[in-house]
Amino acid sequence: MTDARTNRCSAVTTSTPSGRSRTAASSLALRVGYAEDLGTELFCRAAGVRVVPVPMTTPEQVSAILERRLDAGWCWEPELPDEVDSEVVGREAVRILLAADDPADADPVVPSSLAGRSLAVVPRSVNPRLHDRFVDGLRARGAEVVVAHEAVRLDRLVPLVLAGVAIGITQERVLAGGLPAGLVARPLQGEPLVVEHRLVWRRDRGRPPL
């Protein structure tokens, strides 16, 4: 599976959480955290600055912004303290991952057909609010799932689903690179389950030019 969100923006200088960029950052560089499954395409909007993207989980980004180690962050469903402001960048529909021969497979999936099934989902330790949005959203729609496995990335989720150990849940955007044979991604029947990704920054610094 390849990532369809390969960065082609010349304004972006890749960095690591340690702060060492792969090319020298200019005095106008912004250090911006990002969730790896979002990619870096947002940073091509930067006006007159160079962006140094730093891959981090959502809680890590918020902490780094509070401590002024980042100028901004781009993350899924952040929990925001009073010192941090945010703006919705986009909303993504949730998809249910099933083995192609799963008896619950339908387009769309009937939520009640997932009742009692083992679910593989992003851990609360990585993103509490996103985890809860997934699990609570399923249960509110009649899918009384059992949280049995944690999967931080799609490459951890896919083997669990293919083996029949669990069903999976993820954002539509994460599937941009495609799925392996034997796996399907379906929407839920009824009211869509949607999650947000947001640009976040310290209120006392103002919105970054992204």
N, C-alpha and C positions, 0 to 999 in steps of 0.2 A: 504494500500500500504506500503510495507516495502522497506527499502533502501538496495539495493544489495551490497553497498560499505562499509559494516561493517568493521571497522578496526580490523585486527588481528596481527598487527605489534608490537612486544614487545619494539621496539625502540621509540614508541610514548608515550608521557605523555600528557594527555588531559589538556587543560587550558581554561580560559575564557578571554574576552577582558580586564578584570581588571588586569590580569597578575598573578592571583593566580592559580598555578597548583594543580591538585588533588594528585600528589605525588611530593616529593621534586625533583626539577630540579638540575642536576649536573652542574658543571662549564663548561661542554662541550655542554650544551643544546643550541639549536637554537630555537628562537621564530619565528614561521612561520605562517603567515595568510593563510586562505584558504576559498574558497567559499564552503558553506556546501553541495551543490549538486555535488561537485567534490569528496567529501570524503577525506580520508587521505592516500590512498594507495601509493601516490608518496613518502611519507616520509619513507617508508620502504627501500628506496634506500640509505638512509643516511649512510655514511661511517665513523665510529668512533665517531659519535655524537648522542645525544638524541634529538629528535624533540619535541618541545612543540607547538602543533597546536592551533591556535587562530581563531575561526570562525569570519569572517568579510566580509562585502561587498567589491567589487572591489575598489571603491574610498576610503573606510576606510583603506584598505591595503596599497594603494599607499601613503596616508597621513602618516600612521604609519611608513612606511619605510623611508620616507623623514625625519621624526622626530626621527628616530633611535629607535623607540619603537618595531619594528620588524626587524629581520635579513633578511627576505625574505617573499614573498607571492606567492600564487598559485591562479590565478583568470582568469575570462572570459574577453577577449577583453579589457585589461586595456588601459587607456589613460596615456602615459608616459611622465613625465617632463624630462628635459635634465639630471638630476642627477640620473635617474633610468634606468637600463638596463634590458633586458628580453631575454627569450629564449622560443620558442614554445615547449610545452610539447605534445600537441595533437590538432587535428582538429576534430570537430564533425559535422555531418550532421544535418540539421534542420528538424524537423518533425511538420506537421500540425495536430492539435488535433481537431477531429470532433465527433459529436454524430454519432452513428452507422447508424442512419436513415437519416443523413443529405443528401440533394440532391446533394451536391458537392462531396460526398464520391466517390473516385476512387483511384486506386493504379497503378500509382501515381496520385496525385491531379493535375488537370489542373489549373494553376494559374489564368487564366481569370475567372474561375468559382467562385472565391472568391471575385470578384470585388463588392464593395459596402457593404461587410459584416463587422460587428462589430468584432474587434480583441481585445483579452485579451493578454497582453504582459507585460514583466518585465518593471517596471517604469524607466524613465530616471534618476530619483533621486537615484535609486539603482545602475544602470549601464548605463550611457549615451551611450557609444559606442555599447554595446550589443543591447540595445533598437533600436538604429538607424540601426544597421546591419540587425536586423529582419525586421523592417518596410520598410527601403529603399530597402532591398533585395527583398521583396515581390512586392513592387511597380515597381521595375525595370523589374520584370518578368511578369508584366501585372495584378497583383493582387492589384487593387486600394482599399485597405482595409481602414476602419475607426477605428482609435485607440479610443476605447470606455471604456476599462476596464484595470485596473492594477492588475497583479498577480505576487507576489514576488516568490512564490513557487508553486510546482505542486498541492499541496493540496488546494491552492486557485484557481488555474486554472480549475481543474476538475469540480467543481460544476457549474461554469459559462458555460462550454461547454455542460455538461449534461442537463442543464436547457434550452439550446437553446438560451441563451442570447448572446453568442459570440462564435467565433472559437478561437482556441488557437495556439500558436507557442512556441516551446521549443527545446532544444538540445536533440539529441538521447540519450546521456548519462543519462540524467535526468529520462528517462523512464525505467532504468535498473530494477527497482523494480516491473514493471508491471503496467497495467492499469485496472480499474474496468470495469465490464460488461457494455456495452452500449456505450463505447468510443473506437475510433480507432485513431491510429497515422500513418500518411501517409507521404511519401516523396513527394516532388514537381516534377512535370514533367519538363524536360529540364535540364538546367545547375544547378547542385546542389548548394544549399545555405549552406555555411559552416561557422562556427564560431570557433575561436581559444581559447584555454586556455594556459596560459603562467606562467612560473616561473619568478618572478621579484625581483630585489635587487638593492641596491645602488651601483653605479659604483665604488665609492671610497672604497668599502669593498670587491669587487670581488665576483665571482659566488659562492654561497653556495654549499656544498658537498651533493647535493640531486639528 
